[in-house]
Amino acid sequence: MEAKGAVKAALSHDKFKLVLVGGAAAAAAAAVALGVGFKYWRRPETRERVGVVSRLLVHPLKSGKAASVPLAECLRKGLKCGEMRDRHWLVVTEDGNMVTGRQEPRLVLASLTCEGGQARLSGPGVSDLRFPIRQPGNAVVDCRVFGAAIRGRDCGDEASRWLVGYLKAERTLRLVHFEPQMSARRLADEVPLFSPNEEVVYPDCAPVMLLSEASVKDLSGKLDEDLTVERFRPNVVIGDCEAYAEDSWEEIQIGSVRLRRVMSCGRCVFTTVDPETGVISRKEPLETLKSYRLCKPDEKHIYKSAPLFGQLLSVEKTGVMRVGDDVFKIGRR
């Protein structure tokens, strides 16, 4: 009641006093919010071991074959091992639209590796191609990833011819590379669940995707088929836990890395591409996932009809993670 009286008095005298009152009220509200947040984060942390890192996978080429590595730096934009950075290379059409395994399933058999300043493209049935990672004289291309604008440095005509020949494509394809000075995609513009400072390069949605071995094994049992984790393209694979335990890990620590769950990974037709053959079925395991892994009704505005499998994470603290590291779920008392 006293606050209402103060406002009425300010209105009866001059606008300047109203601004002062409003500013004080806003400052008080901000202080309360800050105090609540500070009090929460000051609460002692609890750490519960929930699993172990069984594999770390870096996908330098979007939709390309994964490189299994013993350790990786976990940076804000995803995993890095040596000169390989996760989803920093992209196949595009001549007008800059992304090309993935959804359109060209045999991309999953193509690998891009980096060493000594050189990139190497390889795939079954074709000769390897080596070219410099840095090609500053080449054009910078305006690209589109799920409708979002991003740029990439064209990797040259030889890389283009290699892709067209390997994929037996009837159109011109180009390979582009994201360089450090380029602007990344701001995730909050695409998925409001991410904080404003979260950025990615060419991944679908998040800097890190995590999945447990047990979840893949459970799905395999429903299909009576031995699926591999590569089909689902995670970065971090967790062992020694129950199936779908990762659904409940809101914040985890691995080595010196702190990760926060943002959302589940909604699955699409890409899961029906066999990573061993490069053949797309457009049915399984997607249909089986839809039979038991759909979202709650109040989450349909986020996931629509996509089944959920794996978790998308933001990087709260960068560092190094290794195969064999324990995974700790973080809580607060």
Backbone hydrogen bonds in HBPLUS format (Angstrom, degrees):
<---DONOR---> <-ACCEPTOR-->    atom                        ^
c    i                          cat <-CA-CA->   ^        H-A-AA   ^      H-
h    n   atom  resd res      DA  || num        DHA   H-A  angle D-A-AA Bond
n    s   type  num  typ     dist DA aas  dist angle  dist       angle   num
A0005-GLY N   A0001-MET O   3.07 MM   4  6.36 155.9  2.13 147.3 153.6     1
A0006-ALA N   A0002-GLU O   3.01 MM   4  6.27 152.2  2.09 145.6 152.8     2
A0007-VAL N   A0003-ALA O   3.03 MM   4  6.34 156.1  2.09 149.4 155.2     3
A0008-LYS N   A0004-LYS O   3.00 MM   4  6.29 160.6  2.04 151.3 156.2     4
A0009-ALA N   A0005-GLY O   2.95 MM   4  6.15 157.3  2.00 148.4 154.6     5
A0010-ALA N   A0006-ALA O   2.94 MM   4  6.18 154.9  2.00 145.9 152.8     6
A0011-LEU N   A0007-VAL O   2.92 MM   4  6.19 156.8  1.97 150.3 156.7     7
A0012-SER N   A0008-LYS O   3.04 MM   4  6.28 147.8  2.15 144.1 152.3     8
A0013-HIS N   A0009-ALA O   3.12 MM   4  6.33 127.4  2.42 140.8 153.8     9
A0013-HIS N   A0010-ALA O   3.19 MM   3  5.23 140.9  2.36  97.8 108.7    10
A0014-ASP N   A0010-ALA O   3.09 MM   4  5.94 130.1  2.35 147.9 158.9    11
A0018-LEU N   A0015-LYS O   3.08 MM   3  5.01 117.4  2.49  91.8 107.6    12
A0019-VAL N   A0015-LYS O   3.01 MM   4  6.37 153.1  2.09 151.1 157.7    13
A0020-LEU N   A0016-PHE O   3.08 MM   4  6.44 153.0  2.15 144.1 151.5    14
A0021-VAL N   A0017-LYS O   2.91 MM   4  6.21 160.9  1.95 151.4 155.7    15
A0022-GLY N   A0018-LEU O   2.79 MM   4  6.00 168.7  1.80 153.4 157.2    16
A0023-GLY N   A0019-VAL O   2.76 MM   4  5.86 157.5  1.81 146.6 153.5    17
A0024-ALA N   A0020-LEU O   2.89 MM   4  6.07 154.8  1.96 145.2 152.2    18
A0025-ALA N   A0021-VAL O   2.86 MM   4  6.12 157.5  1.91 151.3 157.7    19
A0026-ALA N   A0022-GLY O   2.89 MM   4  6.11 161.3  1.93 149.9 154.9    20
A0027-ALA N   A0023-GLY O   2.86 MM   4  6.01 158.5  1.91 145.7 152.3    21
A0028-ALA N   A0024-ALA O   2.82 MM   4  6.02 153.7  1.89 145.2 152.7    22
A0029-ALA N   A0025-ALA O   2.89 MM   4  6.16 158.9  1.93 149.5 155.0    23
A0030-ALA N   A0026-ALA O   2.88 MM   4  6.11 159.5  1.92 149.9 155.7    24
A0031-ALA N   A0027-ALA O   2.86 MM   4  6.06 153.9  1.92 145.4 152.9    25
A0032-VAL N   A0028-ALA O   2.93 MM   4  6.21 153.3  2.01 147.6 154.5    26
A0033-ALA N   A0029-ALA O   2.95 MM   4  6.22 164.6  1.98 150.9 154.8    27
A0034-LEU N   A0030-ALA O   2.81 MM   4  5.99 162.8  1.84 150.8 156.2    28
A0035-GLY N   A0031-ALA O   2.80 MM   4  5.90 151.7  1.88 141.0 149.6    29
A0036-VAL N   A0032-VAL O   2.88 MM   4  6.16 156.0  1.94 151.4 157.2    30
A0037-GLY N   A0033-ALA O   2.95 MM   4  6.20 166.6  1.97 151.8 155.4    31
A0038-PHE N   A0034-LEU O   2.77 MM   4  5.91 161.8  1.80 150.3 156.1    32
A0039-LYS N   A0035-GLY O   2.84 MM   4  5.94 154.6  1.90 142.6 150.1    33
A0040-TYR N   A0036-VAL O   2.95 MM   4  6.21 150.3  2.04 144.5 152.6    34
A0041-TRP N   A0037-GLY O   2.95 MM   4  6.27 167.9  1.97 156.7 158.3    35
A0042-ARG N   A0038-PHE O   2.92 MM   4  6.03 132.3  2.15 141.6 154.1    36
A0043-ARG N   A0040-TYR O   3.04 MM   3  5.42 151.1  2.13 106.7 115.7    37
A0333-ARG N   A0044-PRO O   3.13 MM 289  5.92 160.6  2.17 167.3 170.8    38
A0046-THR N   A0331-GLY O   2.76 MM 285  4.86 155.1  1.82 126.8 128.7    39
A0331-GLY N   A0046-THR O   2.91 MM 285  4.86 159.3  1.95 137.7 141.8    40
A0048-GLU N   A0329-LYS O   3.00 MM 281  5.13 156.8  2.05 141.8 149.3    41
A0329-LYS N   A0048-GLU O   2.74 MM 281  5.13 164.3  1.76 151.3 148.4    42
A0050-VAL N   A0327-VAL O   2.82 MM 277  5.75 168.1  1.83 159.1 162.7    43
A0327-VAL N   A0051-GLY O   2.82 MM 276  5.05 160.3  1.86 136.5 132.1    44
A0052-VAL N   A0239-GLY O   3.00 MM 187  5.26 152.1  2.08 138.6 142.1    45
A0239-GLY N   A0052-VAL O   2.76 MM 187  5.26 169.8  1.77 163.7 165.7    46
A0053-VAL N   A0325-ASP O   2.83 MM 272  5.43 163.0  1.86 158.8 164.3    47
A0324-GLY N   A0053-VAL O   2.81 MM 271  5.19 158.7  1.86 141.2 148.6    48
A0054-SER N   A0237-VAL O   2.88 MM 183  5.67 157.2  1.93 145.9 152.6    49
A0055-ARG N   A0237-VAL O   3.45 MM 182  5.06 158.9  2.50 129.4 128.3    50
A0237-VAL N   A0055-ARG O   3.03 MM 182  5.06 170.2  2.04 152.1 149.6    51
A0069-VAL N   A0056-LEU O   2.99 MM  13  5.64 162.6  2.02 154.8 160.4    52
A0057-LEU N   A0235-ASN O   2.82 MM 178  4.64 167.1  1.84 136.2 140.5    53
A0058-VAL N   A0067-ALA O   2.94 MM   9  5.15 169.4  1.95 146.8 148.9    54
A0067-ALA N   A0058-VAL O   2.72 MM   9  5.15 165.9  1.74 152.2 157.1    55
A0087-ARG N   A0059-HIS O   2.60 MM  28  5.61 167.5  1.61 137.3 142.0    56
A0088-HIS N   A0060-PRO O   3.12 MM  28  5.71 131.9  2.37 134.6 145.0    57
A0089-TRP N   A0060-PRO O   3.05 MM  29  6.00 134.7  2.26 166.8 163.1    58
A0064-GLY N   A0061-LEU O   2.75 MM   3  4.89 158.9  1.80 128.3 131.2    59
A0062-LYS N   A0089-TRP O   2.99 MM  27  6.15 174.3  2.00 150.7 151.0    60
A0065-LYS N   A0110-ALA O   2.71 MM  45  5.63 171.6  1.72 153.0 156.1    61
A0323-VAL N   A0070-PRO O   2.90 MM 253  5.45 168.2  1.92 155.2 154.8    62
A0072-ALA N   A0321-MET O   2.98 MM 249  5.67 156.7  2.03 161.1 167.2    63
A0321-MET N   A0072-ALA O   3.01 MM 249  5.67 166.3  2.03 163.5 166.5    64
A0073-GLU N   A0080-LYS O   2.82 MM   7  5.08 158.1  1.86 165.3 161.1    65
A0080-LYS N   A0073-GLU O   2.87 MM   7  5.08 143.9  2.00 147.6 154.4    66
A0074-CYS N   A0319-GLY O   2.73 MM 245  5.46 171.9  1.74 161.2 163.5    67
A0319-GLY N   A0074-CYS O   3.27 MM 245  5.46 150.0  2.37 133.5 142.0    68
A0075-LEU N   A0078-GLY O   2.94 MM   3  5.08 158.1  1.98 139.1 137.5    69
A0078-GLY N   A0075-LEU O   2.98 MM   3  5.08 166.0  2.00 111.3 114.1    70
A0086-ASP N   A0079-LEU O   2.95 MM   7  5.48 168.9  1.97 164.2 162.9    71
A0081-CYS N   A0084-MET O   2.86 MM   3  5.27 162.4  1.89 154.8 160.9    72
A0084-MET N   A0081-CYS O   2.97 MM   3  5.27 155.3  2.03 135.6 134.4    73
A0202-TYR N   A0087-ARG O   3.32 MM 115  5.34 146.8  2.43 163.9 165.6    74
A0178-PHE N   A0088-HIS O   2.93 MM  90  5.32 169.8  1.94 157.7 160.3    75
A0090-LEU N   A0176-VAL O   2.97 MM  86  5.34 157.8  2.02 149.0 153.4    76
A0176-VAL N   A0090-LEU O   2.86 MM  86  5.34 163.5  1.89 155.9 161.6    77
A0099-VAL N   A0091-VAL O   2.78 MM   8  5.34 143.7  1.91 153.3 145.6    78
A0092-VAL N   A0174-ARG O   2.86 MM  82  5.31 163.2  1.89 152.8 157.9    79
A0174-ARG N   A0092-VAL O   2.85 MM  82  5.31 166.0  1.87 155.9 159.9    80
A0093-THR N   A0097-ASN O   2.86 MM   4  5.34 149.2  1.96 143.5 152.8    81
A0096-GLY N   A0093-THR O   2.97 MM   3  5.17 164.5  1.99 113.2 115.6    82
A0144-ARG N   A0096-GLY O   2.93 MM  48  6.08 142.9  2.07 149.4 143.5    83
A0098-MET N   A0144-ARG O   3.18 MM  46  6.06 148.0  2.28 165.5 163.4    84
A0103-GLN N   A0100-THR O   3.10 MM   3  5.74 138.4  2.28 114.2 122.3    85
A0104-GLU N   A0100-THR O   2.90 MM   4  6.04 165.3  1.92 151.6 156.1    86
A0107-LEU N   A0104-GLU O   2.97 MM   3  5.87 165.8  1.99 130.1 133.8    87
A0108-VAL N   A0105-PRO O   3.18 MM   3  6.21 166.8  2.20 128.1 129.3    88
A0109-LEU N   A0106-ARG O   3.13 MM   3  5.59 160.4  2.17 112.0 117.9    89
A0110-ALA N   A0107-LEU O   3.02 MM   3  5.19 155.7  2.08 107.7 115.5    90
A0111-SER N   A0122-SER O   2.88 MM  11  5.40 165.4  1.90 155.2 160.2    91
A0122-SER N   A0111-SER O   2.99 MM  11  5.40 152.3  2.07 153.1 158.4    92
A0113-THR N   A0120-ARG O   3.05 MM   7  5.30 156.1  2.10 143.8 149.8    93
A0120-ARG N   A0113-THR O   2.79 MM   7  5.30 149.0  1.89 155.4 159.3    94
A0115-GLU N   A0118-GLN O   2.90 MM   3  5.41 159.8  1.94 155.2 161.8    95
A0118-GLN N   A0115-GLU O   3.02 MM   3  5.41 160.5  2.06 114.1 120.3    96
A0133-ILE N   A0117-GLY O   2.97 MM  16  5.63 172.8  1.97 141.5 141.2    97
A0119-ALA N   A0131-PHE O   2.78 MM  12  5.46 172.8  1.78 174.1 171.6    98
A0131-PHE N   A0119-ALA O   3.02 MM  12  5.46 152.7  2.09 147.1 154.0    99
A0121-LEU N   A0129-LEU O   2.82 MM   8  5.14 159.7  1.86 152.0 157.0   100
A0129-LEU N   A0121-LEU O   2.94 MM   8  5.14 156.7  1.99 145.5 152.4   101
A0126-VAL N   A0123-GLY O   3.45 MM   3  6.00 161.5  2.49 135.5 133.2   102
A0138-ASN N   A0135-GLN O   2.98 MM   3  5.76 167.5  1.99 128.2 132.3   103
A0154-ASP N   A0139-ALA O   2.88 MM  15  5.63 167.8  1.90 169.9 174.1   104
A0141-VAL N   A0152-GLY O   2.68 MM  11  5.29 172.3  1.69 167.3 164.5   105
A0152-GLY N   A0141-VAL O   3.03 MM  11  5.29 137.6  2.21 141.3 151.9   106
A0143-CYS N   A0150-ILE O   2.64 MM   7  5.23 157.4  1.69 165.2 173.1   107
A0150-ILE N   A0143-CYS O   3.13 MM   7  5.23 154.6  2.19 134.6 135.8   108
A0145-VAL N   A0148-ALA O   2.89 MM   3  5.12 159.1  1.94 145.3 149.4   109
A0148-ALA N   A0145-VAL O   2.97 MM   3  5.12 162.5  2.00 115.4 116.5   110
A0153-ARG N   A0177-HIS O   2.74 MM  24  4.97 171.6  1.75 140.9 138.3   111
A0177-HIS N   A0153-ARG O   2.88 MM  24  4.97 144.8  2.00 124.9 135.5   112
A0155-CYS N   A0175-LEU O   2.84 MM  20  5.54 152.3  1.92 169.9 163.1   113
A0160-SER N   A0156-GLY O   3.23 MM   4  6.50 152.1  2.31 140.8 149.0   114
A0161-ARG N   A0157-ASP O   2.85 MM   4  6.13 161.4  1.89 154.2 158.1   115
A0162-TRP N   A0158-GLU O   2.90 MM   4  6.13 153.7  1.97 147.1 154.8   116
A0163-LEU N   A0159-ALA O   3.06 MM   4  6.29 164.1  2.09 150.0 152.7   117
A0164-VAL N   A0160-SER O   3.06 MM   4  6.29 168.2  2.07 154.5 157.6   118
A0165-GLY N   A0161-ARG O   2.91 MM   4  6.02 162.9  1.94 149.3 154.2   119
A0166-TYR N   A0162-TRP O   2.84 MM   4  5.96 166.4  1.86 154.5 158.8   120
A0167-LEU N   A0163-LEU O   2.91 MM   4  5.93 169.2  1.92 153.1 156.4   121
A0168-LYS N   A0164-VAL O   2.87 MM   4  5.52 112.9  2.33 130.2 145.4   122
A0169-ALA N   A0164-VAL O   3.02 MM   5  4.96 145.1  2.15 135.7 144.1   123
A0182-MET N   A0179-GLU O   2.95 MM   3  5.62 164.8  1.98 127.0 132.1   124
A0185-ARG N   A0200-VAL O   2.84 MM  15  5.38 153.8  1.90 173.7 170.6   125
A0200-VAL N   A0185-ARG O   3.04 MM  15  5.38 150.8  2.13 143.1 152.2   126
A0189-ASP N   A0186-ARG O   3.09 MM   3  5.79 149.5  2.19 117.3 125.3   127
A0187-LEU N   A0198-GLU O   2.98 MM  11  5.67 152.7  2.06 140.2 147.8   128
A0190-GLU N   A0187-LEU O   2.84 MM   3  5.31 146.4  1.96 113.2 123.5   129
A0191-VAL N   A0187-LEU O   2.73 MM   4  5.83 172.0  1.73 167.2 170.1   130
A0194-PHE N   A0191-VAL O   3.07 MM   3  6.12 173.7  2.07 136.8 137.9   131
A0198-GLU N   A0195-SER O   3.10 MM   3  5.69 170.4  2.11 124.8 127.2   132
A0313-LEU N   A0208-VAL O   2.87 MM 105  5.21 172.1  1.88 157.4 158.1   133
A0235-ASN N   A0209-MET O   2.80 MM  26  5.35 168.8  1.81 143.9 147.8   134
A0236-VAL N   A0209-MET O   3.15 MM  27  6.49 164.3  2.18 153.7 157.3   135
A0210-LEU N   A0311-GLN O   2.87 MM 101  5.24 164.7  1.90 154.3 159.3   136
A0311-GLN N   A0210-LEU O   2.85 MM 101  5.24 163.9  1.88 154.3 159.9   137
A0211-LEU N   A0236-VAL O   3.06 MM  25  6.52 155.7  2.12 164.0 171.5   138
A0238-ILE N   A0211-LEU O   2.98 MM  27  6.28 154.2  2.05 139.6 147.3   139
A0216-VAL N   A0212-SER O   3.40 MM   4  6.79 157.7  2.46 145.8 150.8   140
A0213-GLU N   A0238-ILE O   2.82 MM  25  5.98 163.9  1.84 159.2 159.9   141
A0217-LYS N   A0213-GLU O   2.90 MM   4  6.18 155.7  1.96 151.0 158.8   142
A0218-ASP N   A0214-ALA O   2.87 MM   4  6.05 153.6  1.94 144.8 151.6   143
A0219-LEU N   A0215-SER O   3.06 MM   4  6.32 161.3  2.10 147.0 151.2   144
A0220-SER N   A0216-VAL O   2.89 MM   4  6.09 155.8  1.95 146.3 153.7   145
A0221-GLY N   A0217-LYS O   2.98 MM   4  6.24 150.4  2.07 146.2 153.2   146
A0222-LYS N   A0218-ASP O   3.29 MM   4  6.64 144.5  2.42 141.6 150.2   147
A0222-LYS N   A0219-LEU O   3.11 MM   3  5.19 124.2  2.44  97.3 111.2   148
A0223-LEU N   A0219-LEU O   3.20 MM   4  6.50 134.9  2.41 142.4 154.5   149
A0223-LEU N   A0220-SER O   3.09 MM   3  5.12 132.4  2.32  96.5 109.7   150
A0224-ASP N   A0220-SER O   2.76 MM   4  5.74 120.7  2.11 143.6 160.8   151
A0225-GLU N   A0220-SER O   3.13 MM   5  5.15 160.7  2.17 139.0 143.6   152
A0231-ARG N   A0228-THR O   3.25 MM   3  5.93 153.9  2.32 115.1 120.5   153
A0232-PHE N   A0229-VAL O   2.92 MM   3  5.60 150.4  2.01 119.6 127.4   154
A0233-ARG N   A0230-GLU O   3.29 MM   3  5.06 156.0  2.35  98.4 105.4   155
A0245-ALA N   A0242-GLU O   3.16 MM   3  5.40 158.0  2.21 129.1 126.5   156
A0247-ASP N   A0244-TYR O   3.08 MM   3  5.56 159.6  2.12 111.5 117.7   157
A0248-SER N   A0245-ALA O   3.11 MM   3  6.00 162.8  2.14 126.1 129.3   158
A0249-TRP N   A0246-GLU O   3.34 MM   3  5.31 170.7  2.35 106.7 109.3   159
A0261-ARG N   A0250-GLU O   2.87 MM  11  4.91 164.2  1.90 130.1 135.5   160
A0330-ILE N   A0251-GLU O   2.83 MM  79  5.38 176.2  1.83 147.7 148.9   161
A0252-ILE N   A0259-LEU O   2.91 MM   7  5.35 162.8  1.93 152.0 157.7   162
A0259-LEU N   A0252-ILE O   2.91 MM   7  5.35 167.6  1.93 154.9 159.2   163
A0253-GLN N   A0328-PHE O   2.84 MM  75  5.16 147.6  1.94 142.4 152.8   164
A0328-PHE N   A0253-GLN O   2.99 MM  75  5.16 168.4  2.00 150.7 154.4   165
A0254-ILE N   A0257-VAL O   2.92 MM   3  5.19 156.8  1.97 145.6 153.3   166
A0257-VAL N   A0254-ILE O   2.87 MM   3  5.19 159.1  1.91 135.9 136.4   167
A0258-ARG N   A0317-LYS O   3.10 MM  59  4.75 161.4  2.13 127.6 132.8   168
A0316-GLU N   A0258-ARG O   2.87 MM  58  5.30 140.3  2.03 141.3 150.7   169
A0317-LYS N   A0258-ARG O   3.14 MM  59  4.75 152.9  2.21 135.5 131.5   170
A0260-ARG N   A0314-SER O   2.98 MM  54  5.28 163.3  2.01 147.7 152.9   171
A0314-SER N   A0260-ARG O   2.85 MM  54  5.28 160.2  1.89 153.0 156.9   172
A0262-VAL N   A0312-LEU O   2.95 MM  50  5.89 174.3  1.96 162.4 160.7   173
A0312-LEU N   A0263-MET O   2.82 MM  49  5.46 171.3  1.83 168.7 170.7   174
A0265-CYS N   A0310-GLY O   2.98 MM  45  5.35 155.4  2.04 137.0 132.9   175
A0309-PHE N   A0265-CYS O   3.02 MM  44  5.57 162.3  2.05 149.8 152.8   176
A0267-ARG N   A0307-PRO O   2.76 MM  40  5.50 164.2  1.79 164.0 169.6   177
A0271-THR N   A0268-CYS O   3.21 MM   3  6.20 164.1  2.24 126.4 128.6   178
A0272-THR N   A0269-VAL O   2.92 MM   3  5.53 161.0  1.95 118.2 124.6   179
A0273-VAL N   A0270-PHE O   3.12 MM   3  5.61 163.5  2.15 118.4 119.6   180
A0281-SER N   A0272-THR O   3.10 MM   9  5.48 158.9  2.15 132.2 136.8   181
A0274-ASP N   A0279-VAL O   2.92 MM   5  5.52 167.7  1.94 152.6 151.7   182
A0277-THR N   A0274-ASP O   3.29 MM   3  5.53 136.3  2.50 103.3 113.8   183
A0278-GLY N   A0274-ASP O   2.75 MM   4  5.31 156.0  1.81 157.0 161.9   184
A0287-GLU N   A0283-LYS O   2.97 MM   4  5.78 153.2  2.04 142.0 150.2   185
A0289-LEU N   A0285-PRO O   2.96 MM   4  6.20 163.2  1.99 158.0 163.2   186
A0290-LYS N   A0286-LEU O   3.00 MM   4  6.26 151.0  2.09 147.5 155.2   187
A0291-SER N   A0288-THR O   2.97 MM   3  5.13 141.6  2.12 102.0 113.7   188
A0292-TYR N   A0289-LEU O   3.20 MM   3  5.74 159.5  2.25 112.6 118.1   189
A0293-ARG N   A0289-LEU O   2.80 MM   4  5.40 140.2  1.96 164.9 170.8   190
A0308-LEU N   A0293-ARG O   2.74 MM  15  5.47 164.8  1.77 154.6 155.9   191
A0299-GLU N   A0296-LYS O   2.88 MM   3  5.37 163.0  1.91 122.2 126.5   192
A0300-LYS N   A0297-PRO O   3.39 MM   3  5.56 170.7  2.40 110.3 111.5   193
A0302-ILE N   A0299-GLU O   2.87 MM   3  5.42 153.1  1.94 114.6 123.4   194
A0303-TYR N   A0299-GLU O   3.10 MM   4  6.44 162.3  2.13 158.3 161.2   195
A0304-LYS N   A0300-LYS O   2.78 MM   4  4.45 140.8  1.93 118.9 129.1   196
A0306-ALA N   A0303-TYR O   3.08 MM   3  5.64 164.3  2.11 141.1 140.5   197
A0325-ASP N   A0322-ARG O   3.05 MM   3  5.55 160.2  2.09 134.2 134.4   198
